[in-house]
Amino acid sequence: MIRIEGIAAFVAVVEAGSVSEAARRLRLSKSVVSERLAELEKSLGGMLLHRTTRKLTLTEDGTVFLERATRIVREIEEAAADMAERRGTLSGPIRIAAPVTFGRMHLGPALYPFLAEHPDIELTLDIDDRRVDASSDGYDAVIRNGPIADSRLVAWKLAESRRLLCASPDYLAREGIPSSLADLNGHRGLFYTNRGVADWRFQTPEGAIVVRAKLALGMNNGDMLRDAAIAGLGIALLPAFIAGPAIREGRLAEIDVGHRPEAEFIYMARPEGRNPSAKLRAIADHLKKSFGDPPYWDPAG
């Protein structure tokens, strides 16, 4: 007889990429997950995974079985959550991914009181600046900062994410304050490299304009990019949730070049075609209220 525990172990191993990571997510020992996987393969009469010391890969049978197995696990989780929600309780597992700096500075402090109020929710929060795929990586939702463009995802806006062109008062005193987009070409730029290109994009009546200042520093961490700007190394285009406190304290100054950067948002995105659970909706509503409109971190607010 096929046991649901074995199906859940198989799906978790595929999504996690390893037995050890699946065991961590399931909060089981590695040996228990391996035993459940072996028992499932025995019940099905075929191998689902090729195992080597370096990686796991799906067999042909495993590829065919995975789609239905994933659907079975999700439907059982949703059914259990629905039963709890009918009794007025938000409960059960939920997995969300979010970027590092925003997660540390704003997401965590907003979530903690919500989780204290709903102790039966089992939240796994993966903090990583890597752009994860909510559809294939097994997340119920991802929280992102940027433009909303992925058509495979259904996005809920949580807050505006105004970006601010800024530099230290010391840098601006030495190099001059740019007052136009053309002025920026002669300045040193501090660029966030996770976006893939070293440029800034601004909205104008004629459409988007791309500005490429001289690359002084490229970095894949927003906190350190802000610190580099404070140290006087150049001009950075930073989200208000990172730069806001430093601007209020006078360590950074906002620069007005007559045009605003392209609009971005803090948003929660979930895979298309999957009904959101009540607890996911409740988390999104709570975060939207916690961040405010305009969000509390924006100096203009």
C-alpha positions in Angstrom: 0.0 0.0 0.0 1.3 3.5 -0.9 1.6 5.7 2.2 1.1 9.4 2.0 4.3 9.9 4.1 6.3 8.4 1.4 4.8 10.6 -1.3 5.4 13.7 0.9 9.1 12.6 1.4 9.6 12.1 -2.4 8.2 15.6 -3.2 10.2 17.2 -0.5 13.5 15.5 -1.7 12.9 16.7 -5.3 12.0 20.2 -4.2 15.0 20.4 -1.8 17.5 18.8 -4.1 18.8 16.4 -1.4 17.7 14.0 1.3 19.4 16.0 4.0 17.7 19.3 3.1 14.4 17.6 2.7 14.8 16.1 6.2 15.5 19.5 7.6 12.4 21.0 6.0 10.3 18.0 7.2 11.9 18.1 10.6 12.7 14.4 10.4 16.0 12.5 10.5 17.8 11.8 7.2 17.4 8.0 7.8 13.6 8.3 8.2 13.3 10.3 4.9 15.4 7.7 3.1 13.4 4.8 4.5 10.1 6.4 3.4 11.5 7.0 0.0 12.7 3.4 -0.3 9.3 2.1 0.9 7.5 4.2 -1.7 9.7 2.9 -4.5 9.1 -0.6 -3.4 5.3 -0.1 -3.3 5.4 1.4 -6.9 7.8 -1.3 -8.2 10.3 1.1 -9.7 13.1 3.6 -9.0 12.0 7.2 -8.8 15.4 8.8 -8.2 19.0 8.1 -9.4 21.2 8.6 -6.3 24.9 9.5 -6.5 27.2 11.1 -3.9 26.8 14.5 -5.6 23.2 14.8 -6.6 19.8 13.2 -7.1 18.1 13.1 -10.5 14.6 11.9 -11.5 14.2 8.7 -13.4 11.7 8.5 -16.2 9.2 7.0 -13.8 10.0 9.6 -11.2 9.4 12.4 -13.7 5.9 11.0 -14.5 5.0 10.4 -10.9 6.2 13.8 -9.6 3.4 15.9 -11.1 0.6 13.9 -9.5 2.6 13.4 -6.3 3.0 17.1 -5.9 -0.6 17.7 -6.5 -1.6 15.1 -3.9 0.6 16.6 -1.3 -0.6 20.1 -2.0 -4.3 19.1 -1.9 -3.8 17.3 1.4 -2.1 20.3 3.0 -4.8 22.6 1.6 -7.6 20.3 2.8 -6.1 20.2 6.3 -5.7 24.0 6.3 -9.3 24.5 5.1 -10.6 22.3 7.9 -8.7 24.4 10.4 -9.8 27.7 8.8 -13.4 26.5 9.0 -12.9 26.3 12.7 -11.6 29.9 12.7 -7.9 28.9 13.1 -5.1 29.7 10.7 -2.7 26.7 10.8 -0.5 24.4 8.9 2.8 24.7 6.9 3.6 27.6 4.5 6.9 28.3 2.8 7.9 31.8 1.6 11.1 33.2 0.1 12.3 36.8 0.6 15.4 39.0 -0.1 18.0 39.3 2.6 18.1 43.0 3.4 14.3 43.6 3.3 13.7 40.4 5.3 16.0 41.5 8.0 15.0 45.1 8.2 11.3 45.0 7.7 9.7 41.6 6.9 10.8 39.9 10.1 9.7 42.7 12.5 6.3 42.8 10.7 5.8 39.0 10.8 6.8 38.2 14.4 3.6 39.6 16.0 1.5 37.9 13.4 3.1 34.5 14.1 2.7 35.1 17.8 -1.0 35.7 17.3 -1.4 32.6 15.1 0.9 29.9 16.8 -0.5 27.1 14.7 1.0 28.4 11.5 4.2 26.6 10.6 6.1 29.2 8.5 9.4 28.4 6.8 11.0 31.7 5.6 13.9 31.4 3.2 16.0 34.6 3.1 18.1 34.7 0.0 18.9 37.4 -2.7 18.8 34.6 -5.3 15.8 35.1 -7.5 13.9 31.8 -6.8 11.2 30.3 -9.0 8.1 30.1 -7.0 6.5 27.7 -9.4 9.2 25.0 -9.4 11.0 25.5 -6.1 8.1 24.5 -3.9 7.2 28.0 -2.4 3.7 29.0 -1.6 4.8 32.6 -2.3 7.8 34.8 -2.8 8.3 38.4 -1.6 10.2 40.6 -4.0 11.3 44.1 -4.5 11.2 45.4 -8.1 8.9 45.9 -11.1 6.1 43.4 -11.5 6.8 41.5 -14.8 6.6 37.7 -14.4 3.4 36.6 -16.1 3.6 33.2 -14.5 3.0 34.7 -11.1 0.0 36.3 -9.5 1.2 39.4 -7.6 -0.3 41.2 -4.6 1.2 44.6 -4.0 2.3 45.1 -0.4 3.8 48.6 -0.6 5.4 51.1 -3.0 9.2 50.8 -3.2 10.4 54.2 -4.2 14.1 54.2 -5.2 16.2 57.2 -4.2 19.3 58.5 -6.0 21.6 59.4 -3.1 25.2 60.1 -2.0 27.0 61.3 1.0 27.2 65.1 1.7 31.0 64.8 1.6 30.9 63.2 -1.9 28.5 65.9 -3.2 30.7 68.7 -1.7 33.7 67.3 -3.5 32.2 66.3 -6.9 29.2 68.6 -7.2 25.5 68.0 -7.1 24.0 66.6 -10.3 20.8 68.4 -11.4 20.0 66.5 -14.6 20.3 63.0 -16.1 23.2 64.2 -18.3 25.1 65.3 -15.2 25.1 61.8 -13.9 27.4 60.5 -16.7 30.3 62.3 -15.1 29.8 60.8 -11.6 31.0 57.7 -9.9 28.2 55.1 -9.7 27.6 52.4 -7.1 25.5 49.6 -8.7 23.5 46.7 -7.4 24.9 43.8 -9.5 22.0 41.4 -8.9 20.1 43.3 -11.5 22.5 42.1 -14.2 23.5 45.5 -15.7 25.3 48.6 -14.3 22.8 51.2 -15.2 20.0 53.4 -13.8 16.6 53.8 -15.5 14.4 56.9 -15.2 10.9 57.8 -16.3 10.5 60.7 -18.6 7.7 62.0 -20.8 9.5 60.5 -23.8 9.8 57.1 -22.1 12.4 55.3 -20.1 16.0 56.7 -20.2 19.0 54.6 -19.3 21.9 56.3 -17.5 25.3 54.7 -17.2 27.6 56.5 -14.7 31.2 55.5 -14.3 31.3 52.2 -12.4 33.0 52.8 -9.1 31.7 49.7 -7.3 29.4 46.9 -8.1 27.9 44.8 -5.3 25.2 42.3 -4.7 24.2 43.4 -1.2 22.1 46.5 -0.6 23.3 47.1 3.0 26.9 47.3 1.8 26.0 49.4 -1.1 24.4 51.9 1.2 27.5 51.9 3.4 29.7 52.5 0.4 27.6 55.6 -0.5 27.9 56.8 3.1 31.7 56.4 2.9 31.7 58.8 0.0 32.6 56.4 -2.8 29.9 57.6 -5.3 26.2 57.8 -6.1 23.8 54.9 -5.5 20.2 54.3 -6.5 18.8 52.6 -3.4 15.3 51.5 -2.3 13.8 53.8 0.3 13.6 50.9 2.8 17.5 50.8 2.7 18.4 54.4 2.3 15.6 56.0 4.3 17.1 56.0 7.8 20.5 57.3 6.5 18.8 60.1 4.7 16.8 61.1 7.8 20.0 61.0 9.9 21.9 63.2 7.4 24.4 60.5 6.4 23.0 60.4 2.9 21.4 63.2 0.8 18.7 62.5 -1.8 19.5 63.9 -5.3 16.9 65.4 -7.6 17.7 65.2 -11.3 14.2 66.2 -12.5 13.0 62.6 -13.2 12.0 59.7 -11.0 13.4 56.2 -11.3 11.1 53.5 -12.8 8.4 52.5 -10.4 8.9 49.4 -8.2 7.0 47.6 -5.5 7.3 45.3 -2.6 5.0 42.5 -3.6 4.0 38.9 -2.8 3.8 36.6 -5.8 2.4 33.1 -6.0 2.2 30.6 -8.8 -0.6 31.0 -11.2 -3.4 28.4 -11.1 -2.9 27.6 -7.4 -5.6 28.8 -5.0 -4.1 30.9 -2.2 -4.8 29.6 1.3 -6.5 31.8 3.9 -3.3 32.0 5.9 -1.4 33.3 2.9 -4.1 36.0 2.3 -3.9 36.8 6.0 -0.1 37.2 5.9 -0.4 39.5 2.9 -3.1 41.6 4.5 -1.1 41.9 7.7 2.1 42.9 5.9 0.2 45.5 3.8 -1.2 47.1 6.9 2.1 46.9 8.8 4.1 48.7 6.0 1.5 51.4 5.5 0.7 53.6 2.5 3.1 55.4 2.0 5.4 52.9 3.7 6.8 54.0 7.0 10.4 53.7 5.7 10.0 56.3 3.0 11.5 59.7 4.0 8.8 61.4 2.0 6.1 59.7 4.0 
